[in-house]
Amino acid sequence: MSFFNTDEPTATVRMTGYMSYGPNTDGVASHVLQNGETYDVPKSEAEWLISSELAELA
């Protein structure tokens, strides 16, 4: 599953934590990457999530 709109190559990660992001108007994030779920994310995002210990390669 991917919520990212980019042409950057992706990597598949399994979340080991939670991360919310995206524009919002009411204080609630547009999207949440949930613990235990697998997502296709841009490689640069995958590198950041893994280095922050929020995800691992799936």
VOKOL-721099 format. One record per residue: x, y, z of N, C-alpha, C in turn; residue in three letters; residue number from 0. Coordinates in nm, 4 decimals. Atoms other than C-alpha are relative to their C-alpha. Last residue first. Layout:
<atom n_X="X" n_Y="Y" n_Z="Z" ca_X="X" ca_Y="Y" ca_Z="Z" c_X="X" c_Y="Y" c_Z="Z" residuo="ALA" num="NUM"/>
...
This chain:
<atom n_X="0.0909" n_Y="0.1152" n_Z="0.0002" ca_X="0.9969" ca_Y="-0.6127" ca_Z="0.4588" c_X="0.0499" c_Y="-0.1061" c_Z="-0.0954" residuo="ALA" num="57"/>
<atom n_X="0.0296" n_Y="0.0482" n_Z="0.1344" ca_X="1.2721" ca_Y="-0.3652" ca_Z="0.5360" c_X="-0.0858" c_Y="-0.1245" c_Z="0.0079" residuo="LEU" num="56"/>
<atom n_X="-0.1049" n_Y="0.0908" n_Z="0.0454" ca_X="1.2362" ca_Y="-0.2327" ca_Z="0.8884" c_X="-0.0359" c_Y="-0.0430" c_Z="-0.1412" residuo="GLU" num="55"/>
<atom n_X="0.0347" n_Y="0.1020" n_Z="0.0989" ca_X="1.0389" ca_Y="0.0605" ca_Z="1.0258" c_X="0.1206" c_Y="-0.0890" c_Z="-0.0252" residuo="ALA" num="54"/>
<atom n_X="0.1459" n_Y="0.0061" n_Z="0.0129" ca_X="1.0192" ca_Y="0.3305" ca_Z="1.2952" c_X="-0.0441" c_Y="-0.1095" c_Z="-0.0961" residuo="LEU" num="53"/>
<atom n_X="0.0516" n_Y="0.1198" n_Z="-0.0664" ca_X="1.3796" ca_Y="0.2875" ca_Z="1.4089" c_X="-0.1525" c_Y="-0.0040" c_Z="0.0055" residuo="GLU" num="52"/>
<atom n_X="0.0718" n_Y="-0.0498" n_Z="-0.1180" ca_X="1.4668" ca_Y="0.6443" ca_Z="1.3020" c_X="-0.0600" c_Y="-0.1136" c_Z="0.0828" residuo="SER" num="51"/>
<atom n_X="-0.1016" n_Y="-0.0610" n_Z="-0.0873" ca_X="1.7274" ca_Y="0.5055" ca_Z="1.0599" c_X="-0.0625" c_Y="0.0547" c_Z="0.1294" residuo="SER" num="50"/>
<atom n_X="-0.0853" n_Y="0.1053" n_Z="-0.0557" ca_X="1.4589" ca_Y="0.2736" ca_Z="0.9173" c_X="0.1033" c_Y="0.0599" c_Z="0.0955" residuo="ILE" num="49"/>
<atom n_X="0.0795" n_Y="0.0804" n_Z="-0.0938" ca_X="1.2015" ca_Y="0.5502" ca_Z="0.8711" c_X="0.0852" c_Y="-0.1065" c_Z="0.0678" residuo="LEU" num="48"/>
<atom n_X="0.0264" n_Y="-0.0790" n_Z="-0.1201" ca_X="1.4606" ca_Y="0.7841" ca_Z="0.7163" c_X="-0.0769" c_Y="-0.0818" c_Z="0.1034" residuo="TRP" num="47"/>
<atom n_X="-0.1270" n_Y="-0.0185" n_Z="-0.0700" ca_X="1.5901" ca_Y="0.5230" ca_Z="0.4714" c_X="-0.0210" c_Y="0.0763" c_Z="0.1298" residuo="GLU" num="46"/>
<atom n_X="-0.0335" n_Y="0.1273" n_Z="-0.0637" ca_X="1.2341" ca_Y="0.4265" ca_Z="0.3782" c_X="0.1292" c_Y="0.0128" c_Z="0.0802" residuo="ALA" num="45"/>
<atom n_X="0.0860" n_Y="0.0098" n_Z="-0.1183" ca_X="1.1484" ca_Y="0.7924" ca_Z="0.3111" c_X="0.0305" c_Y="-0.1281" c_Z="0.0761" residuo="GLU" num="44"/>
<atom n_X="-0.0517" n_Y="-0.0985" n_Z="-0.0959" ca_X="1.4453" ca_Y="0.8242" ca_Z="0.0745" c_X="-0.0814" c_Y="-0.0020" c_Z="0.1295" residuo="SER" num="43"/>
<atom n_X="-0.1234" n_Y="0.0474" n_Z="-0.0637" ca_X="1.3443" ca_Y="0.4975" ca_Z="-0.0947" c_X="0.0549" c_Y="0.0991" c_Z="0.1021" residuo="LYS" num="42"/>
<atom n_X="-0.1176" n_Y="-0.0438" n_Z="0.0749" ca_X="0.9892" ca_Y="0.6210" ca_Z="-0.1596" c_X="0.1272" c_Y="-0.0402" c_Z="0.0758" residuo="PRO" num="41"/>
<atom n_X="-0.0312" n_Y="-0.1416" n_Z="-0.0216" ca_X="0.7384" ca_Y="0.4103" ca_Z="0.0352" c_X="0.1180" c_Y="0.0387" c_Z="-0.0872" residuo="VAL" num="40"/>
<atom n_X="-0.0986" n_Y="-0.0378" n_Z="0.1015" ca_X="0.5633" ca_Y="0.0805" ca_Z="-0.0305" c_X="0.0208" c_Y="0.1496" c_Z="0.0147" residuo="ASP" num="39"/>
<atom n_X="0.0265" n_Y="-0.1089" n_Z="0.0945" ca_X="0.3877" ca_Y="-0.0087" ca_Z="0.2937" c_X="0.1116" c_Y="0.0094" c_Z="-0.1025" residuo="TYR" num="38"/>
<atom n_X="-0.1026" n_Y="-0.0080" n_Z="0.1030" ca_X="0.3585" ca_Y="-0.3050" ca_Z="0.5328" c_X="-0.0416" c_Y="0.1046" c_Z="-0.1036" residuo="THR" num="37"/>
<atom n_X="0.0471" n_Y="0.0006" n_Z="0.1389" ca_X="0.1570" ca_Y="-0.2850" ca_Z="0.8555" c_X="0.1181" c_Y="0.0164" c_Z="-0.0961" residuo="GLU" num="36"/>
<atom n_X="0.0300" n_Y="0.1352" n_Z="0.0460" ca_X="0.2866" ca_Y="-0.3879" ca_Z="1.1988" c_X="-0.0471" c_Y="-0.0088" c_Z="-0.1437" residuo="GLY" num="35"/>
<atom n_X="-0.0876" n_Y="0.1045" n_Z="-0.0510" ca_X="0.2679" ca_Y="-0.0373" ca_Z="1.3497" c_X="-0.0461" c_Y="-0.1374" c_Z="-0.0494" residuo="ASN" num="34"/>
<atom n_X="0.0294" n_Y="0.0673" n_Z="-0.1260" ca_X="0.0557" ca_Y="0.1959" ca_Z="1.1398" c_X="0.0977" c_Y="-0.1123" c_Z="0.0315" residuo="GLN" num="33"/>
<atom n_X="-0.0697" n_Y="0.1261" n_Z="0.0248" ca_X="0.1579" ca_Y="0.4515" ca_Z="0.8784" c_X="-0.0036" c_Y="-0.0744" c_Z="0.1333" residuo="LEU" num="32"/>
<atom n_X="-0.0773" n_Y="0.0548" n_Z="-0.1108" ca_X="-0.1078" ca_Y="0.7171" ca_Z="0.9320" c_X="0.0637" c_Y="-0.1292" c_Z="-0.0482" residuo="VAL" num="31"/>
<atom n_X="-0.0355" n_Y="0.1414" n_Z="0.0090" ca_X="-0.2521" ca_Y="0.9387" ca_Z="0.6628" c_X="0.0794" c_Y="-0.0411" c_Z="0.1229" residuo="HIS" num="30"/>
<atom n_X="0.0678" n_Y="0.0612" n_Z="0.1145" ca_X="-0.4298" ca_Y="1.2734" ca_Z="0.6423" c_X="0.0209" c_Y="-0.1508" c_Z="-0.0054" residuo="SER" num="29"/>
<atom n_X="-0.0827" n_Y="0.0258" n_Z="0.1185" ca_X="-0.3217" ca_Y="1.3787" ca_Z="0.9907" c_X="-0.0795" c_Y="-0.0696" c_Z="-0.1089" residuo="ALA" num="28"/>
<atom n_X="-0.0144" n_Y="0.1440" n_Z="0.0184" ca_X="-0.5852" ca_Y="1.5097" ca_Z="1.2312" c_X="0.0776" c_Y="-0.0237" c_Z="-0.1292" residuo="VAL" num="27"/>
<atom n_X="-0.0961" n_Y="0.0534" n_Z="-0.0953" ca_X="-0.5472" ca_Y="1.8701" ca_Z="1.3473" c_X="0.0195" c_Y="-0.1497" c_Z="-0.0085" residuo="GLY" num="26"/>
<atom n_X="0.0620" n_Y="0.0134" n_Z="-0.1315" ca_X="-0.8681" ca_Y="1.9872" ca_Z="1.1772" c_X="0.0937" c_Y="-0.0601" c_Z="0.1043" residuo="ASP" num="25"/>
<atom n_X="0.0629" n_Y="-0.1269" n_Z="-0.0368" ca_X="-0.7399" ca_Y="2.1246" ca_Z="0.8478" c_X="-0.0561" c_Y="-0.0040" c_Z="0.1411" residuo="THR" num="24"/>
<atom n_X="0.1251" n_Y="0.0166" n_Z="-0.0723" ca_X="-0.4939" ca_Y="1.8570" ca_Z="0.7467" c_X="-0.0570" c_Y="0.1369" c_Z="0.0329" residuo="ASN" num="23"/>
<atom n_X="0.0716" n_Y="-0.1240" n_Z="-0.0309" ca_X="-0.2048" ca_Y="1.8130" ca_Z="0.5125" c_X="-0.1295" c_Y="-0.0295" c_Z="0.0752" residuo="PRO" num="22"/>
<atom n_X="0.0927" n_Y="-0.0496" n_Z="0.1003" ca_X="-0.0128" ca_Y="1.4904" ca_Z="0.5364" c_X="-0.0707" c_Y="0.1254" c_Z="0.0437" residuo="GLY" num="21"/>
<atom n_X="-0.0468" n_Y="-0.1073" n_Z="0.0875" ca_X="0.1671" ca_Y="1.2866" ca_Z="0.7949" c_X="-0.1130" c_Y="0.0470" c_Z="-0.0879" residuo="TYR" num="20"/>
<atom n_X="0.1107" n_Y="-0.0649" n_Z="0.0704" ca_X="0.1285" ca_Y="1.0317" ca_Z="1.0716" c_X="0.0562" c_Y="0.1164" c_Z="-0.0789" residuo="SER" num="19"/>
<atom n_X="-0.0353" n_Y="-0.1314" n_Z="0.0521" ca_X="0.3972" ca_Y="0.7897" ca_Z="1.1827" c_X="-0.1219" c_Y="0.0552" c_Z="-0.0722" residuo="MET" num="18"/>
<atom n_X="0.1052" n_Y="-0.0746" n_Z="0.0700" ca_X="0.3555" ca_Y="0.4831" ca_Z="1.4031" c_X="0.0566" c_Y="0.1309" c_Z="-0.0538" residuo="TYR" num="17"/>
<atom n_X="0.0528" n_Y="-0.1109" n_Z="-0.0784" ca_X="0.6148" ca_Y="0.2284" ca_Z="1.5112" c_X="-0.1094" c_Y="0.0662" c_Z="-0.0814" residuo="GLY" num="16"/>
<atom n_X="-0.0210" n_Y="0.0475" n_Z="-0.1374" ca_X="0.7670" ca_Y="-0.0985" ca_Z="1.3884" c_X="-0.0431" c_Y="0.1086" c_Z="0.0981" residuo="THR" num="15"/>
<atom n_X="-0.0092" n_Y="-0.0981" n_Z="-0.1066" ca_X="0.6373" ca_Y="-0.0365" ca_Z="1.0349" c_X="0.0186" c_Y="-0.0688" c_Z="0.1357" residuo="MET" num="14"/>
<atom n_X="0.0986" n_Y="0.0397" n_Z="-0.1007" ca_X="0.7123" ca_Y="-0.2970" ca_Z="0.7745" c_X="0.0202" c_Y="0.0949" c_Z="0.1172" residuo="ARG" num="13"/>
<atom n_X="-0.0379" n_Y="0.0013" n_Z="-0.1409" ca_X="0.8909" ca_Y="-0.1486" ca_Z="0.4756" c_X="-0.1158" c_Y="-0.0504" c_Z="0.0848" residuo="VAL" num="12"/>
<atom n_X="0.1077" n_Y="0.0504" n_Z="-0.0848" ca_X="0.8731" ca_Y="-0.2032" ca_Z="0.1008" c_X="0.0515" c_Y="-0.0093" c_Z="0.1428" residuo="THR" num="11"/>
<atom n_X="-0.0458" n_Y="0.1146" n_Z="-0.0779" ca_X="1.1065" ca_Y="0.0163" ca_Z="-0.1017" c_X="-0.1176" c_Y="-0.0418" c_Z="0.0874" residuo="ALA" num="10"/>
<atom n_X="0.0525" n_Y="0.0293" n_Z="-0.1337" ca_X="1.0100" ca_Y="0.2612" ca_Z="-0.3730" c_X="0.0702" c_Y="-0.1187" c_Z="0.0636" residuo="THR" num="9"/>
<atom n_X="0.0097" n_Y="0.1441" n_Z="-0.0250" ca_X="1.1762" ca_Y="0.4256" ca_Z="-0.6720" c_X="-0.0428" c_Y="-0.0255" c_Z="0.1450" residuo="PRO" num="8"/>
<atom n_X="-0.1198" n_Y="0.0573" n_Z="-0.0616" ca_X="1.0976" ca_Y="0.7992" ca_Z="-0.6912" c_X="-0.0185" c_Y="-0.1506" c_Z="0.0173" residuo="GLU" num="7"/>
<atom n_X="-0.0587" n_Y="0.0919" n_Z="0.0970" ca_X="0.8148" ca_Y="0.8888" ca_Z="-0.9318" c_X="0.1259" c_Y="-0.0663" c_Z="0.0546" residuo="ASP" num="6"/>
<atom n_X="-0.1344" n_Y="-0.0337" n_Z="0.0464" ca_X="0.6153" ca_Y="1.0421" ca_Z="-0.6495" c_X="0.0456" c_Y="-0.1018" c_Z="-0.1036" residuo="THR" num="5"/>
<atom n_X="0.0169" n_Y="-0.0361" n_Z="0.1397" ca_X="0.2655" ca_Y="1.0531" ca_Z="-0.5001" c_X="0.1348" c_Y="0.0483" c_Z="-0.0527" residuo="ASN" num="4"/>
<atom n_X="-0.0933" n_Y="-0.0992" n_Z="0.0504" ca_X="0.2967" ca_Y="0.8720" ca_Z="-0.1690" c_X="-0.0194" c_Y="0.0211" c_Z="-0.1493" residuo="PHE" num="3"/>
<atom n_X="0.0727" n_Y="-0.1262" n_Z="0.0036" ca_X="-0.0018" ca_Y="0.6972" ca_Z="-0.0127" c_X="0.0833" c_Y="0.1084" c_Z="-0.0658" residuo="PHE" num="2"/>
<atom n_X="-0.0779" n_Y="-0.1233" n_Z="0.0034" ca_X="0.1299" ca_Y="0.3479" ca_Z="-0.0799" c_X="-0.0918" c_Y="0.1204" c_Z="-0.0072" residuo="SER" num="1"/>
<atom n_X="0.0847" n_Y="-0.1163" n_Z="0.0000" ca_X="0.0000" ca_Y="0.0000" ca_Z="0.0000" c_X="0.0898" c_Y="0.1233" c_Z="0.0000" residuo="MET" num="0"/>
